[in-house]
């Protein structure tokens, strides 16, 4: 099977790495890709949002399946453009991707499906959560416990444009629950937990994600998928928008039960970097079955091993990224038995350089979360570039369980 992966980040590197292991794969391509992905796939200079360019590329390569990684091209309708021209796609069309593209749309779907979520507030006053209605690369959510935080959040969200959503502030622990969907059926994937804030102790602004780990103790992913994902899938199908791809629910586990914080229409980043290494079986076959509309026979076993991912970011991230700084130590980190996924890199004259906000994702695998964490951090310490910064507390509490 010839496969084209769309995207250029750490999630797409993890997808390419995993798909490259499939016995059914004959060719792997990526658009636009990155230097890490280029180790597994042929990369092509077509942007992820360029629907016409991707269609031309898919036709010229005669690919059997396109796997779309990021949310922006999905919300923009790239999957529709490909499907309508006979190309099989693992990823939802624009109508179904609105579950991430619009918080207000997601709220309406959740209410209709009878799934518990955070209440929308008519007036913004602390404590509350302020969200941009549309896409904001993980940086459009603000937890406001004081009036000063609320004023700053409203100003920031207003600058993003679009509607502003104000919700009650829920208390509890967060968990990411993902399911592989074929429009009707949902196959649970391993639960993960991510770390959104920039600094240790969950301090600083929200980011696209500074790390993740899997498994999460005490979480029954299959039960949660049955309670949350399947009713939402049914509601989307009823609206004529069947969801094909990965449906990702960010949940808050409150004293009153799980409540949906948000939905995403794709693999999480960096959750994918901790989930994909734990999946056993034919991932490519599973993606292809879902894209064909029938995942009823899909079985993806989960390794008992744990995975911990630490994101190495530019010094000023999330305010700004870094470009052109040489990166050293990737080979040494891999020799230390870690997976190193490229998230924001470029290559020039044989050197790997920084090219973004989140630069590398270092994933450690071990028999326990503690062991996986030790391997991830030992490898992360071997990597150097100007201003390199990462949180030191990823999965710290989980490692104590």
Order of alpha helices (4+ residues) and beta strands (2+ residues): beta-alpha-beta-beta-alpha-beta-alpha-alpha-beta-alpha-alpha-beta-beta-alpha-beta-beta-beta-beta-beta-beta-beta-alpha-alpha-beta-beta-alpha-beta-alpha-beta-beta-beta-alpha-beta-beta-beta-beta-alpha
